[in-house]
Amino acid sequence: MLDEINESGIEMGPLRPEDARGITTLFREVYGEGYPIRLFYDPVAITEANDRGDYLSFVARTASSRVVAVMNLFRSAPYHALYELGAGLVLSDYRRLGLSSRLFHFVFEEWAANRPDVEEIFGEPVCNHLHMQRLVERHSHVEMALEIALMPAEAYDKEKSAGGRVATLLTFRCYRPNPHGVFVPAAYEDELRWLYEALDDSRELSVSTERLPPQTPTRAEMTVFDFGGVARIALHETGADLPLGLKEMEEQALARNVVVFQVWLRLTEPWVGNAVEVLRSQGYFIGGLLPRWFDDDGMLMQKLIVPPDFEEIELYSDRAKEILRIVMRDWSRAH
């Protein structure tokens, strides 16, 4: 059975039905009602999401079965075998026991390595402190992108750990490689080649030179997170109608008070460079590389309606700091 009891007498393992209510209690104790993913306030929804495999929850329990820490894998990218690690927290009275480290070790080194349906895991460690950034680096995660001003300050009201919107890193760990060819936009050739150097999954890189195909309609999917004021647009396929389609989606999102736009592009499209030029002309700037995002690789472009949070961003590694410099330079170009 995939459970272990550490020396503090706290057991760690995958979700059991009786843990779901403990997870909701834990979120309220740490975040109040301010956490943007509302699922974590509904025990039935947590259980059903775990049953479907959309969420995979891991908890630390005391001897009395009180949930004092939680970590989740969940599907948020277009590719179903790429899971995001997130929604992790530890009750304040238990933070000196290293429970986050033990949960990370359990998930990354024991559980995921034996799951053929989990091919890659990525995380979004926040940049208002360094704790999670240190943890993912210890477990072979590689920083690939930086999301500027992603999380609203209201999400941190209970602990008062943010004075404004909070950036997040995107870090990746590969469990099952998928070598393939990609096209890099000429505007970001140097930056993407540098990002790819750290990847432990091989790629063949070519510079994108083709134009957006006139007969191919753009196929896009937009998700709006109203609490955070964030719109994420997945460009599954791009064509010459991209400028018009992008404008229409932005107008819809602005009507819902969106202040952060993120666009995901496929790097297997030979004309991805032309698509990037469309975005750059509309005020978008680079976020970074998204390995296995569509199964094949993607890249992140982003646009802000609010000021960036550059001065508040805390980063642990030299690589992450270099990604911030890349993003800041391109933001300056866009503005």
C-alpha positions in Angstrom: 0.0 0.0 0.0 1.3 3.4 -1.0 1.4 5.0 2.5 4.2 5.7 4.8 4.5 6.8 8.5 7.4 9.1 9.2 9.2 9.5 12.5 6.7 12.2 13.7 3.9 9.7 13.6 2.3 11.4 10.6 1.1 9.2 7.8 1.3 10.2 4.1 -0.5 8.8 1.2 -3.1 9.2 -1.6 -6.6 10.5 -0.7 -8.9 8.3 1.2 -12.7 9.1 1.2 -12.6 10.3 4.8 -9.8 12.8 4.0 -11.9 15.0 1.7 -13.6 17.0 4.5 -10.2 17.4 6.2 -8.9 19.0 3.0 -11.7 21.6 3.0 -11.1 22.4 6.7 -7.3 22.8 6.0 -7.9 25.2 3.1 -10.2 27.3 5.3 -7.7 27.4 8.1 -4.9 28.6 5.9 -6.7 30.7 3.2 -10.1 31.6 4.7 -12.5 31.7 1.8 -9.9 33.3 -0.5 -8.5 30.4 -2.4 -9.5 30.7 -6.1 -10.0 27.0 -6.9 -13.4 26.5 -5.3 -13.3 22.8 -5.6 -11.2 22.7 -2.4 -14.2 23.9 -0.4 -16.4 21.0 -1.5 -15.6 17.5 -0.1 -17.9 15.8 -2.6 -16.3 17.6 -5.5 -12.8 16.6 -4.2 -13.7 12.9 -4.0 -15.4 12.9 -7.5 -12.4 14.7 -9.1 -10.1 12.1 -7.6 -12.3 9.2 -8.8 -12.1 10.6 -12.4 -8.4 11.2 -12.3 -8.7 14.9 -12.9 -7.2 15.5 -9.5 -4.9 13.2 -7.5 -4.7 14.3 -3.9 -2.0 13.3 -1.4 -2.3 14.1 2.3 -0.4 14.0 5.6 -2.6 12.8 8.5 -2.0 12.7 12.2 -2.7 9.6 14.3 -6.2 10.9 14.8 -6.7 11.2 11.0 -6.6 15.0 11.0 -5.4 16.3 7.6 -2.5 18.7 8.3 -0.9 19.0 4.8 -2.0 18.3 1.3 -0.6 18.3 -2.2 -2.4 17.8 -5.5 -1.7 16.7 -9.0 -4.3 17.8 -11.5 -4.9 18.2 -15.2 -4.7 21.8 -16.3 -2.7 21.5 -19.6 -4.2 20.3 -22.9 -2.3 17.0 -22.7 -4.0 14.6 -20.3 -0.7 12.8 -19.2 0.9 16.1 -18.2 -0.1 16.8 -14.6 0.3 20.0 -12.7 1.6 19.9 -9.1 -0.1 22.5 -7.0 -2.7 23.5 -4.3 -0.2 22.4 -1.7 -0.3 23.7 1.9 0.6 22.8 5.4 -1.2 23.9 8.6 0.9 26.5 10.4 1.5 24.5 13.6 3.0 21.6 11.6 5.4 23.6 9.3 8.5 22.7 11.3 8.1 19.0 10.6 9.2 19.1 6.9 5.9 17.7 5.7 6.1 19.5 2.3 9.5 17.9 1.7 8.2 14.5 2.6 5.1 14.8 0.5 7.2 16.0 -2.4 9.5 12.9 -2.0 6.5 10.6 -1.8 4.9 12.0 -5.0 8.0 12.5 -7.1 10.2 9.7 -6.2 7.9 6.9 -5.2 4.4 7.3 -6.6 4.8 9.0 -10.0 7.7 6.9 -11.1 5.4 3.9 -11.0 2.4 5.4 -12.8 2.5 4.9 -16.6 -0.4 7.4 -17.0 1.8 10.2 -15.6 4.4 11.2 -18.3 5.4 14.6 -17.0 4.7 16.8 -14.0 4.9 20.6 -13.9 4.6 23.0 -11.0 3.8 26.7 -10.5 5.7 27.7 -7.4 4.8 31.2 -6.3 7.3 34.0 -6.3 6.3 35.8 -3.1 8.6 33.3 -1.2 11.3 30.8 -2.0 10.1 27.7 -0.1 8.4 25.8 -3.0 11.0 26.9 -5.5 13.7 25.2 -3.4 11.6 22.0 -3.0 10.9 21.5 -6.7 14.6 22.1 -7.6 15.6 19.3 -5.2 13.4 16.9 -7.2 14.9 17.5 -10.6 12.4 20.1 -11.8 13.7 22.5 -14.4 12.5 26.2 -14.6 11.1 26.9 -18.1 8.8 29.9 -17.9 7.6 32.8 -15.7 4.0 33.9 -15.4 3.8 37.5 -14.4 1.1 38.8 -12.0 -0.8 35.6 -12.2 -2.3 35.3 -8.7 -4.4 38.0 -7.1 -3.3 39.4 -3.8 -6.6 38.4 -2.3 -5.6 34.8 -2.4 -3.0 35.6 0.3 -5.1 37.8 2.5 -5.3 35.3 5.4 -1.5 35.1 5.7 -0.8 38.6 4.4 2.2 37.3 2.3 1.6 39.5 -0.8 1.2 43.2 -1.3 0.0 42.8 -4.9 -0.5 40.3 -7.6 2.0 37.3 -7.4 4.1 35.8 -10.2 4.7 32.1 -10.6 7.4 30.0 -12.1 6.7 27.1 -14.4 8.9 24.1 -13.6 8.9 20.6 -15.3 10.0 17.1 -14.6 9.9 14.4 -17.3 9.1 10.8 -16.4 8.6 9.4 -19.9 10.4 11.1 -22.8 8.8 12.1 -26.1 11.6 13.2 -28.5 10.2 15.3 -31.4 11.0 18.2 -33.7 9.9 21.7 -32.9 10.0 25.1 -34.7 11.3 28.1 -32.8 10.1 31.7 -33.7 13.0 33.8 -35.0 12.1 36.5 -32.5 13.0 34.2 -29.6 15.4 31.8 -31.2 18.3 32.5 -28.8 16.0 32.5 -25.7 14.3 29.2 -26.6 17.5 27.4 -27.6 18.9 28.4 -24.1 15.8 27.1 -22.4 16.0 23.8 -24.3 19.6 23.3 -23.2 18.4 22.2 -19.8 15.8 19.8 -21.0 16.6 16.1 -20.4 14.2 15.1 -23.3 15.7 15.5 -26.8 14.4 17.8 -29.4 15.3 18.7 -33.0 15.0 22.5 -33.4 14.3 24.4 -36.6 13.6 28.1 -37.1 10.0 28.8 -38.1 9.8 30.6 -41.5 6.4 29.8 -42.9 3.4 32.1 -43.0 0.0 31.4 -41.4 -2.0 29.2 -43.8 -4.8 31.2 -45.4 -7.2 28.2 -45.7 -6.7 26.9 -42.1 -9.1 28.3 -39.5 -7.7 29.0 -36.1 -8.9 26.5 -33.5 -8.7 28.0 -30.0 -10.0 27.4 -26.5 -10.3 30.2 -23.9 -10.7 29.6 -20.2 -11.5 32.6 -17.9 -10.7 32.5 -14.2 -13.0 35.2 -12.9 -11.7 35.4 -9.4 -8.1 35.9 -10.6 -9.0 38.0 -13.6 -7.0 35.6 -15.8 -7.7 34.4 -19.4 -5.8 31.4 -20.8 -6.1 30.8 -24.5 -4.9 27.5 -26.0 -4.2 27.8 -29.7 -4.5 24.2 -30.9 -4.3 25.3 -34.5 -3.5 28.7 -36.1 -4.4 30.2 -39.4 -4.5 33.5 -41.2 -7.7 34.5 -39.2 -5.7 34.5 -36.0 -5.6 38.4 -35.6 -9.4 38.6 -35.8 -10.0 35.6 -33.6 -7.6 36.9 -30.9 -9.3 40.3 -30.9 -12.7 38.7 -30.4 -11.5 36.5 -27.5 -9.8 39.5 -25.8 -13.0 41.5 -26.0 -15.0 38.7 -24.4 -12.4 38.4 -21.6 -12.2 42.2 -21.0 -15.9 42.2 -20.5 -15.3 39.8 -17.6 -12.7 42.1 -16.1 -9.7 40.0 -17.1 -6.3 41.7 -16.5 -3.9 38.9 -17.3 -3.9 37.2 -20.7 -1.9 34.0 -21.4 -1.6 32.4 -24.8 -0.3 28.9 -25.4 1.1 28.1 -28.9 2.2 24.8 -30.4 5.9 24.7 -31.4 5.2 21.9 -33.9 3.4 24.3 -36.3 5.9 25.5 -39.0 4.3 28.9 -39.0 4.4 29.4 -35.2 6.9 32.3 -35.7 4.3 34.2 -37.7 1.7 33.5 -35.0 4.1 34.9 -32.5 4.5 38.1 -34.6 0.8 38.6 -34.5 0.8 38.4 -30.7 3.9 40.6 -30.4 2.1 43.3 -32.5 -0.8 43.2 -30.0 1.3 43.8 -26.8 2.2 40.2 -25.9 5.6 39.3 -24.5 7.3 36.0 -23.8 6.7 33.8 -20.8 8.8 30.8 -21.8 8.8 27.2 -22.9 6.1 24.6 -22.1 7.5 21.0 -22.6 4.8 18.4 -23.5 2.0 21.0 -23.2 0.1 19.5 -26.1 2.0 16.3 -25.8 4.3 18.1 -28.2 5.9 21.3 -26.9 4.3 24.7 -26.5 5.4 28.2 -25.6 3.8 30.9 -23.4 3.1 34.5 -24.5 1.4 36.9 -22.0 -0.2 40.3 -21.8 -1.0 42.5 -18.9 -3.7 45.1 -18.3 -2.2 45.8 -14.9 1.4 46.9 -14.0 3.9 44.0 -13.8 5.0 42.8 -10.3 8.7 42.6 -11.3 10.1 44.3 -8.1 8.2 41.9 -5.8 9.3 38.7 -7.6 11.5 36.5 -5.4 13.5 33.8 -7.2 15.8 31.1 -5.9 18.0 29.9 -8.8 20.2 31.7 -11.2 18.3 30.1 -14.1 15.0 31.5 -12.8 16.6 34.9 -12.5 17.8 34.8 -16.1 14.3 33.9 -17.2 13.0 37.0 -15.4 15.6 39.1 -17.3 14.4 37.6 -20.6 10.7 38.4 -19.7 11.5 41.9 -18.5 13.4 42.8 -21.6 10.5 41.6 -23.8 7.9 43.3 -21.7 9.9 46.5 -22.2 9.9 45.9 -25.9 6.1 45.3 -25.9 5.5 48.6 -24.0 
